[in-house]
Amino acid sequence: MKVIIQHNSMIPIYEQLANKIKTLIIENEMKEQEALPSVRMLAKDLKISALTVKKAYDLLEKEGFITTIHGKGSFVLPVNKNVKKEEMLVTIQEELEQFIQKAEHSGISKEELKKLILMILEDE
């Protein structure tokens, strides 16, 4: 599982991890019933605390993305298509917000940005 944690981000590490795993599940890169890495193994791979990984897994379980079977591990649950679409919209919104901030920091006006987006949409 490819996960990149940004230690200088304002988003807590456990949320970054949970969001990345959600994205992998939503984009079908992790399949239903697929096992997630063990808490200890993922913590070691990412060089973060096992408690941080456990907190991310607990959040994913609470939100219905995974289930944990004591002694066996954590597994991907089936995803409701409406939930999947809503999660993708949230992900896209977050990415757009970052894109808009980057454009504003680069001196691109909102009007120029709107024209650019409309031009791209019309080309498709």
Contacts in CASP RR format, 6 or more apart in sequence:
PFRMAT RR
TARGET T0000
AUTHOR 0000-0000-0000
METHOD contacts of the structure
MODEL  1
MKVIIQHNSMIPIYEQLANKIKTLIIENEMKEQEALPSVRMLAKDLKISA
LTVKKAYDLLEKEGFITTIHGKGSFVLPVNKNVKKEEMLVTIQEELEQFI
QKAEHSGISKEELKKLILMILEDE
1 21 0 8 1.000
1 24 0 8 1.000
1 30 0 8 1.000
1 36 0 8 1.000
1 37 0 8 1.000
1 42 0 8 1.000
3 17 0 8 1.000
3 20 0 8 1.000
3 21 0 8 1.000
3 42 0 8 1.000
3 46 0 8 1.000
4 20 0 8 1.000
5 13 0 8 1.000
5 16 0 8 1.000
5 17 0 8 1.000
5 46 0 8 1.000
5 48 0 8 1.000
6 16 0 8 1.000
7 13 0 8 1.000
9 16 0 8 1.000
11 19 0 8 1.000
13 48 0 8 1.000
13 52 0 8 1.000
14 52 0 8 1.000
14 53 0 8 1.000
14 55 0 8 1.000
14 56 0 8 1.000
14 59 0 8 1.000
15 56 0 8 1.000
15 59 0 8 1.000
17 46 0 8 1.000
17 48 0 8 1.000
17 52 0 8 1.000
17 53 0 8 1.000
17 56 0 8 1.000
18 56 0 8 1.000
18 57 0 8 1.000
18 59 0 8 1.000
18 60 0 8 1.000
18 63 0 8 1.000
19 91 0 8 1.000
21 30 0 8 1.000
21 36 0 8 1.000
21 56 0 8 1.000
21 60 0 8 1.000
21 65 0 8 1.000
21 66 0 8 1.000
22 60 0 8 1.000
22 63 0 8 1.000
22 65 0 8 1.000
22 87 0 8 1.000
23 87 0 8 1.000
23 91 0 8 1.000
24 30 0 8 1.000
25 65 0 8 1.000
25 66 0 8 1.000
25 76 0 8 1.000
25 79 0 8 1.000
26 79 0 8 1.000
26 84 0 8 1.000
26 87 0 8 1.000
26 88 0 8 1.000
26 91 0 8 1.000
27 88 0 8 1.000
30 36 0 8 1.000
30 76 0 8 1.000
31 76 0 8 1.000
32 76 0 8 1.000
32 77 0 8 1.000
32 78 0 8 1.000
32 79 0 8 1.000
33 75 0 8 1.000
33 76 0 8 1.000
34 75 0 8 1.000
34 76 0 8 1.000
35 73 0 8 1.000
35 74 0 8 1.000
35 75 0 8 1.000
36 42 0 8 1.000
36 57 0 8 1.000
36 66 0 8 1.000
36 73 0 8 1.000
36 74 0 8 1.000
36 75 0 8 1.000
36 76 0 8 1.000
37 45 0 8 1.000
38 73 0 8 1.000
39 50 0 8 1.000
39 53 0 8 1.000
39 54 0 8 1.000
39 57 0 8 1.000
40 50 0 8 1.000
42 53 0 8 1.000
43 49 0 8 1.000
43 50 0 8 1.000
43 52 0 8 1.000
43 53 0 8 1.000
46 53 0 8 1.000
57 66 0 8 1.000
57 68 0 8 1.000
57 74 0 8 1.000
60 66 0 8 1.000
60 74 0 8 1.000
61 67 0 8 1.000
61 68 0 8 1.000
61 74 0 8 1.000
64 77 0 8 1.000
65 76 0 8 1.000
65 77 0 8 1.000
65 79 0 8 1.000
66 74 0 8 1.000
66 75 0 8 1.000
66 76 0 8 1.000
66 77 0 8 1.000
67 74 0 8 1.000
67 75 0 8 1.000
67 77 0 8 1.000
68 74 0 8 1.000
68 75 0 8 1.000
69 75 0 8 1.000
100 113 0 8 1.000
103 113 0 8 1.000
104 110 0 8 1.000
108 116 0 8 1.000
END
